[in-house]
Amino acid sequence: MEHIFTSLIPIFSLIMIGYLFKKISFPSNDFWPMADKLTYYILMPALLIITLSKAKFETNSITLIFVSLLAILLTMISLMIFNKISSTSNSSFTSIVQGGIRFNTYVFLALSGSIFGKDGLVLAAIIITFAIPFLNILSISTFALYSENNKIDFIYLLKSIFKNPLIISCLIGAGINFIGISIPISIENLLKILSNAALPLGLLSIGYTLVLKDITSAKKDLTITMLAKFIVLPFFMFFLAKAFNLDDMMVSVLVLFAIMPTAPSAFILARQLGGDLSLMTTIITVQTIISALFLIVFLNYFN
């Protein structure tokens, strides 16, 4: 019980403080979108570069990556099969898929470090290095299959991957590690200072994105995406991790990854490609709130 308070309370308190700041317009409504850009383009890349450049990759890291991607793919296939049986509108289904398979990077990294320390943070960084581009491919492919948007093509898919600062920073950090380059101490210290601000500001920004007034409709669609996110995906993660004999910490980090609420950036993709914006906003908000309950269960059984 003590670990629940020390791990979860600070993380979700920052999210709620961010929501409070939104309600009182502090420091201003224009500040938080700019702060989110600062976190996304500068602070988070600094954290990922410094973490991955110093990481010690284990022999079963490839298995860890394979399990995480396969579980995501199986969850998406499950959603597509269910949609054949009990269909919804195409725009709604794109939001259901994003809610079922995507994850909040800020919360995942913050909790991995808080619960499992430096080793957990490294495992989380390894997972997101491959999960972010894979999820981009799956999400955009879903829009290509289920929407009428003509601008979705292979070039658009490549741009979405290689213009993503989190993907770029993961590649840089991993590249520095594999090549064996030594980062100059002044640059390393700069990256550390920037990275220290990444998660607090990122969590506050999540609170700002919450829109509680929209939680009124689409109960069936919301239920489907919640089951996919908090039941189906964790099940696949746990089952596959055990099947491939991953160690206890890897199993725990994979399950933690699975129960992360979907990313606020899912709304941006839905807006760009014609998804159901109201449903997407509701999914992001409800999952962020409900995930706290699943995290309490997680800490009781996996730590």
N, C-alpha and C positions, 0 to 999 in steps of 0.2 A: 504493500500500500504506500509506503514511503517513496518508493521509486516512481509510482504513478504521479505523486505530487511534484517531485523534483524534475521529472521529465516532461510531463504534459502541461502542468499549470503555467510555467513560463512561456511555452510556445503558444498556447491558445489565449493566454492573457494578452500577448502582443497583438494577436489577430483581433481580439475584442477591443483593445485600445485603438487600433486602426479604424474599426467600425465607429467607435465613439468620436474619433477625430472627424470622421465623415459627417456625423450627425451635427456636430457643432462647427463644421467648416474650419477646422484648425489644421495647419495655419491658413490654408485657403483651399478652395476646390480645384484650383489650378496647380497646386503644389504636388499632389499625390500622383497624377499621371506622369509628371516629370520625374518624380522620385522613382517611380516604377521603371521608367526608361533608364535612369542612372543605374539602378540595381541590375537590370537585364543586360545592359550593354557594357557596363564597367565593373561593378562590384562582384556579381556572380561569376563572370569570366575570370576575375582575379582569384577567387576562391577555388575554382575548378583547376586552374593552371597550377597553383601552388600545391593543391592536394594531390593531383595526378602526377606531377613532376617528382614528388617525394614518395609516391606509393611503392610498396613492395608487392609486386604481382606474384600470386601463388600459382602453383602448377594447375590447380583446378579452377582458376579464374575463367578460363574458356568455358568450362561446364556451367559456371555461375551465369555467364552471359547467355549461353544457349538456353538454359532453363527459363530465364526471365523472358526472353523473346518468344520462346515456344508457348509459354503460358499465356502471353498476351495474344498471340495468334489464335490459339485454341478458344480463348474467350470471345474474340471477334467472330470466329466461325460459328460459335454457339449462338451468338446474337443474330447472325444472318439466318441460321436454321430456324430459330424461334420466330424471326420476322416472316419467314415463309408460312409458318403455321398460324401465327396471329399477327397479321401485318398492321403497320401504322403508316402514316404519311411518310414520304421519302425525306422531307426536310426534318421531320421529327426523328427519324431513324438515324440520320447523321449525327444528331445531338446525343441520342442514346448511345451510339458507338463511342463517341468521344468521352462521354461520361463513364462508360464501362471499362475503357482501356487506358486512358491518359492519367497522368499523376501530377501532383503539385511538387515541383522540384524543391522549392524553398522549405516546405514542411518536411519533406523526405530527408534532406540533408541536415536540417536542424535536429530532427528526432534521432537520426542515425548517430550523430555526434553526441547528443545528449544521453542516449540510452547505452550505446556501445563504445563510446569514446572514439579515439583517433582511428582505430582499426575498422570500426563500423562506418565512419565517414569515408574511408578509403574504398570500402566495398560498395557503398552507395554511389560514389563518384564513378567507379568502374561500370556499374550497372547503367547509369544515366548516359555514359559515353556512347553506348550502343542503343539504349532504349529510346532516346530522343529522336535520332534520325529514323529509326524503325517505326516509331509511332507517327512521325510526320508522314512517312510513306503510306501507312495504313489509313490514317485519317483522311488524307487527300485522295487516296484511292477510293475510299467510301463515298466521298463527294462526287468523284468521277462516275461511279456506278449508280448513285441514287439521286443525282441532281441534274438539272438542265444547264448548268454553268458551262459555257463554251470556252472559258479561258483556262480550264484545267487541262493541262497536257504535260508531256514529259519534261519540257523546259521549265514549266511552272513548278513541277515537283523538285527538280534539281535546284532551282533558285531558293525554294523554301528550306532546303536542307543546308546549302552552302552559304546562305546569308544569315543563318541562325547563329548568334554570338555564343550560345552555350555549346553548340556542336563544334564551332571553330576553336573555342577555348579548351574543350576536351581533347581535341586532336593535337593542339599545341602542347598541352600538359603531358599527354601520353607520349608524344613525339620526343619531348625533352627527356623523359624518363628512359625510353627505349634506346635513344641515341647515346645517352649518358652525358649530356651537356650539363655543365655546372652553371647555375644561374648566379650572376654577380650578386654579392651580398646586399648592395644598395637596392637593386631591383627586387630581390627576394623580400627585403624588409618592406618595400613599397607595396608589393602584392599582399603581404600579410596584413598591413594596415588597412588596405582596401577591402580585403576579404573579411576582416572583423566586422565591417559595417554591413556586409551583404545580407546575412540572414535576419538580423533585427529589422532592417528597413524593408526587406522583402516580405516579412510576416506582417508588418504594419500595413503594407500596400494590399495584401490579401484582404485584410479587414475592410479596407476602403472599397473593395470591389463587391462586397456582399450586398445583396438587394433583397431584404427580407419581405418586402411588400408583394413580391411576385409569387410567393409560395401559396398559390390558390387553386391551380388546376393541373391538368395532365397527370392525374394520379397513376394511370396505367403505365404510361411511358416512364414516369419517374420511378415507379416500382421496379420495372424491368432493368433500368440502368443501375439502380441501387443493388439489386440482386447480383448483377454481373460484376459490379465493382467490389462488393463486400463479401460475397459468397463464392461465386464461380471463379474469379481470378485468384483469390487466396487459396482456394482448393487446388487449382492447377499448380500454383507455385509450390505449395507444400508437398503435394503428391510427387511432382517431378523432382523436386529437390531431394526428397527421401529416396526416390527411385535411383537417382544418380549418386547417392551416398555423399552428399555435400555435408560439411561439418555443421555443428549446431549454430554457430554465428551466421554462417551463410544462409542457412534455412530461415533463421529469424529475420535477417535483413531482407530476404526475398518476400517473406510474408508481410513485413512492414511496408515494403514497396507496393505490394498488391493492395493494401487497404488505405493507401493515400487518396485523399479527395482529388477529383479531377482538376486540371490546371485552369486558372482563369484565362489563359491564352486561348483556350478552346472557344471562348466567346468571339475572339478576334477572327479566328478561322471561320466560324459559323457566319459572321457578318460579311466576310470577304467572299465566301463561296455559296451563300444562299441557304444557310441552315435555319433552324427554328430558334430565333434569338431569345424569345421568352422562356422556352423550355431549357435552353442552354444556361441561362442565368439562374433559373430555379435549381437545376442540377448542381451547378457549382456551389450555390449557397447551401442547399440542403446537405450535400455530401461533406462540405467543410464542417458543418455543425455536427452531423451524425458520426463523422469519423472519430470524434473524441470518445464515443461509447465503444467503438470497435478497438480503439487503441488501449482502452482500459482492459478489455478482455485480452488483447495481445500481450500486454505487460504481465498479466496474471499467469499466462500459459507459456510465454516464450522468453521470459527473462528471470 
